[in-house]
Amino acid sequence: MFDPFKDFEQAGYLRNRYGEKDLQIVQELEHQLFRAGLDQAIAHLAKRRRLGYDDFLAVHRILFSAFYPWAGQDRAATAPDIAVTKAGTWFSHPADARRAVEEGLRIARDKRQFRQRSGEVMGLFAYGHPFLDGNGRTMLVVHSELCHRAGFSIEWHRTRKTDCLEALSAEIASPGKGILDDYLEPFVGVHQERPLWGGVIDTLSGLDGQGPEDTIAGEHSDAEVARQYRDFERQRGYSVEPDDGGP
């Protein structure tokens, strides 16, 4: 059971507003809220001249605040020392979540570069894993907006969930080597107006929360946990370039 707050019995799954403990019900409610808030999230991004980390937080808040009181707060605020993993994949230290997402956003500001590295950007968003829940849906909305601005789309409905998640996990473990870029290349489509790709996202399979749960490896202050995290980071070998402050 993923219980970073250590109060599941008292407050339900991740301190949701209803104290709900049944994970199937939680998943159903999350997806209903995602569908209900999708248009508002898209509209928020459409109004922003330049997307930043605060917009990432805002999309999560729009989609999930009716269920989670901490929606829109990242792990640096909600679980600042908890090491989160999934199926052997380590996500960033909570203090580095912002840096990982911002690196993806920096790459995406160059539309030609983003067209070539859209999978790498998605991998950075996934590695950052800013939230205790709702990461996949949040980053898909933001990534779709970035694609829209760059003049293309990813036809996610043609991807296979298992293959996509496998490529994403490999991208997180070995970023910048084109793993997810190569996987996504056959699914790159023409530019679509927002109402069209919003409708596709709304009906995508695999966004209902079904799949492996996040797990807690321990606290980063624990020496063994810190060692394992350093080993994973060393294996990734990814350096973040400084932001040039461009548009």
LUMROTOR-944478 format. One line per field, with one value per residue (C-alpha): x, y, z; residue in one letter. Coordinates in pm, whole numbers. Layout:
N
c1: [X / ...]
c2: [Y / ...]
c3: [Z / ...]
type: [A / ...]
! end
This chain:
247
c1: [0 / 139 / 95 / 354 / 145 / 119 / -245 / -436 / -666 / -760 / -763 / -805 / -587 / -350 / -571 / -846 / -1135 / -1375 / -1150 / -1203 / -996 / -1125 / -863 / -1102 / -1339 / -1045 / -936 / -1287 / -1330 / -989 / -1070 / -1412 / -1250 / -983 / -1246 / -1450 / -1151 / -974 / -1125 / -1043 / -684 / -645 / -791 / -547 / -248 / -382 / -376 / -14 / 249 / 531 / 474 / 655 / 660 / 381 / 158 / 240 / 121 / -186 / -296 / -273 / -470 / -742 / -774 / -762 / -833 / -1190 / -1050 / -708 / -663 / -291 / -350 / -112 / 156 / 461 / 650 / 891 / 591 / 394 / 666 / 1003 / 1219 / 1030 / 1202 / 940 / 987 / 771 / 855 / 1226 / 1231 / 1343 / 1190 / 1375 / 1446 / 1150 / 1380 / 1478 / 1129 / 1103 / 1445 / 1357 / 1027 / 1183 / 1453 / 1181 / 1007 / 1338 / 1396 / 1040 / 1079 / 1278 / 1004 / 1240 / 1439 / 1121 / 999 / 1315 / 1320 / 954 / 1012 / 1306 / 1086 / 817 / 1083 / 1201 / 845 / 801 / 1131 / 1040 / 716 / 614 / 295 / 193 / -75 / -200 / 142 / 65 / -251 / -95 / 214 / 11 / -199 / 108 / 299 / 4 / -3 / 369 / 313 / 28 / 255 / 525 / 284 / 243 / 61 / 126 / -147 / -149 / -462 / -256 / 12 / 3 / 1 / 247 / 495 / 469 / 529 / 823 / 980 / 909 / 1076 / 1378 / 1389 / 1390 / 1672 / 1877 / 1766 / 1880 / 1953 / 1640 / 1459 / 1119 / 1177 / 1218 / 912 / 691 / 813 / 558 / 279 / 367 / 73 / -31 / -112 / -456 / -664 / -703 / -1065 / -964 / -665 / -846 / -1115 / -857 / -693 / -1031 / -1095 / -747 / -719 / -459 / -549 / -776 / -500 / -479 / -126 / 164 / 143 / 411 / 613 / 811 / 1175 / 1231 / 1359 / 1640 / 1801 / 1856 / 2210 / 2112 / 1827 / 2059 / 2317 / 2064 / 1937 / 2292 / 2357 / 2044 / 2140 / 2492 / 2350 / 2128 / 2426 / 2205 / 2322 / 2079 / 2179 / 2140 / 1830 / 1922 / 1614 / 1485 / 1117]
c2: [0 / 338 / 537 / 816 / 1004 / 689 / 755 / 538 / 391 / 734 / 948 / 704 / 679 / 979 / 1184 / 1223 / 1451 / 1160 / 930 / 666 / 348 / 131 / 175 / 80 / 356 / 595 / 518 / 565 / 899 / 1021 / 943 / 1107 / 1422 / 1408 / 1396 / 1672 / 1906 / 1835 / 2123 / 2369 / 2242 / 2276 / 2627 / 2726 / 2616 / 2779 / 3119 / 3091 / 3249 / 3039 / 2721 / 2683 / 2455 / 2655 / 2556 / 2191 / 2242 / 2434 / 2156 / 1902 / 2132 / 2182 / 1809 / 1673 / 1941 / 1819 / 1490 / 1565 / 1871 / 1870 / 1879 / 2122 / 2068 / 1868 / 1605 / 1864 / 1991 / 1672 / 1408 / 1588 / 1291 / 993 / 789 / 677 / 391 / 187 / -157 / -100 / 255 / 532 / 875 / 1195 / 1316 / 1540 / 1842 / 1768 / 1717 / 2079 / 2071 / 1762 / 1907 / 2244 / 2076 / 1912 / 2246 / 2410 / 2157 / 2201 / 2578 / 2507 / 2363 / 2191 / 2038 / 1927 / 1753 / 1542 / 1492 / 1474 / 1134 / 1266 / 1548 / 1302 / 1097 / 1400 / 1476 / 1114 / 1105 / 1427 / 1260 / 1572 / 1439 / 1155 / 1064 / 1191 / 1234 / 1049 / 1243 / 1577 / 1533 / 1402 / 1719 / 1943 / 1738 / 1753 / 2132 / 2145 / 1927 / 2155 / 2459 / 2280 / 2191 / 1816 / 1563 / 1223 / 975 / 819 / 617 / 408 / 320 / 2 / 70 / -207 / -113 / 257 / 207 / -22 / 243 / 513 / 312 / 254 / 627 / 717 / 471 / 575 / 925 / 1115 / 805 / 829 / 529 / 692 / 919 / 610 / 442 / 747 / 825 / 601 / 771 / 1130 / 1289 / 1619 / 1929 / 1914 / 2183 / 2157 / 2034 / 1738 / 1617 / 1692 / 1450 / 1183 / 1220 / 1196 / 849 / 699 / 359 / 334 / 663 / 503 / 443 / 73 / -66 / -99 / 116 / 353 / 210 / 371 / 263 / 444 / 788 / 957 / 1026 / 650 / 562 / 253 / 432 / 722 / 480 / 307 / 641 / 761 / 438 / 490 / 852 / 747 / 491 / 757 / 985 / 1275 / 1633 / 1924 / 2221 / 2571 / 2760 / 3039 / 3237 / 3243 / 3266]
c3: [0 / -104 / 218 / 245 / 503 / 718 / 801 / 553 / 818 / 950 / 634 / 347 / 38 / 26 / 256 / 0 / 90 / 144 / 343 / 72 / 115 / -168 / -441 / -719 / -611 / -578 / -935 / -1070 / -891 / -1006 / -1367 / -1348 / -1210 / -1480 / -1752 / -1587 / -1549 / -1877 / -2074 / -1796 / -1779 / -2156 / -2143 / -1870 / -2076 / -2391 / -2219 / -2107 / -2331 / -2187 / -1989 / -1660 / -1359 / -1197 / -1491 / -1425 / -1068 / -1186 / -1421 / -1139 / -909 / -1172 / -1236 / -883 / -619 / -574 / -445 / -295 / -71 / -158 / -536 / -703 / -437 / -538 / -342 / -206 / -8 / 56 / 106 / 112 / 221 / 79 / -195 / -449 / -694 / -930 / -1068 / -1011 / -1150 / -917 / -947 / -868 / -518 / -419 / -419 / -781 / -924 / -1030 / -1194 / -1401 / -1523 / -1599 / -1807 / -2016 / -2059 / -2155 / -2433 / -2558 / -2605 / -2921 / -3144 / -3385 / -3101 / -2927 / -3242 / -3229 / -2852 / -2747 / -2587 / -2390 / -2262 / -2158 / -1981 / -1785 / -1678 / -1570 / -1382 / -1201 / -1087 / -896 / -738 / -510 / -768 / -1103 / -1266 / -1589 / -1663 / -1574 / -1785 / -2081 / -2085 / -2065 / -2324 / -2563 / -2532 / -2609 / -2917 / -3024 / -3002 / -3201 / -3483 / -3443 / -3227 / -3071 / -3160 / -2816 / -2896 / -3139 / -2883 / -2675 / -2303 / -2215 / -2488 / -2408 / -2036 / -2110 / -2334 / -2076 / -1798 / -2022 / -2102 / -1733 / -1664 / -1970 / -2071 / -2377 / -2586 / -2799 / -2650 / -2610 / -2910 / -3129 / -2980 / -3039 / -3391 / -3571 / -3376 / -3463 / -3641 / -3789 / -3591 / -3428 / -3269 / -2893 / -2883 / -3099 / -2898 / -2576 / -2684 / -2761 / -2420 / -2252 / -2395 / -2372 / -2215 / -1943 / -1778 / -1522 / -1270 / -1341 / -1324 / -1080 / -770 / -656 / -369 / -91 / -88 / 238 / 330 / 144 / 481 / 520 / 411 / 210 / 33 / -47 / -188 / -413 / -538 / -613 / -804 / -1013 / -1080 / -1178 / -1417 / -1574 / -1628 / -1736 / -1701 / -1697 / -1910 / -1764 / -1873 / -2113 / -2014 / -2372 / -2472]
type: [M / F / D / P / F / K / D / F / E / Q / A / G / Y / L / R / N / R / Y / G / E / K / D / L / Q / I / V / Q / E / L / E / H / Q / L / F / R / A / G / L / D / Q / A / I / A / H / L / A / K / R / R / R / L / G / Y / D / D / F / L / A / V / H / R / I / L / F / S / A / F / Y / P / W / A / G / Q / D / R / A / A / T / A / P / D / I / A / V / T / K / A / G / T / W / F / S / H / P / A / D / A / R / R / A / V / E / E / G / L / R / I / A / R / D / K / R / Q / F / R / Q / R / S / G / E / V / M / G / L / F / A / Y / G / H / P / F / L / D / G / N / G / R / T / M / L / V / V / H / S / E / L / C / H / R / A / G / F / S / I / E / W / H / R / T / R / K / T / D / C / L / E / A / L / S / A / E / I / A / S / P / G / K / G / I / L / D / D / Y / L / E / P / F / V / G / V / H / Q / E / R / P / L / W / G / G / V / I / D / T / L / S / G / L / D / G / Q / G / P / E / D / T / I / A / G / E / H / S / D / A / E / V / A / R / Q / Y / R / D / F / E / R / Q / R / G / Y / S / V / E / P / D / D / G / G / P]
! end
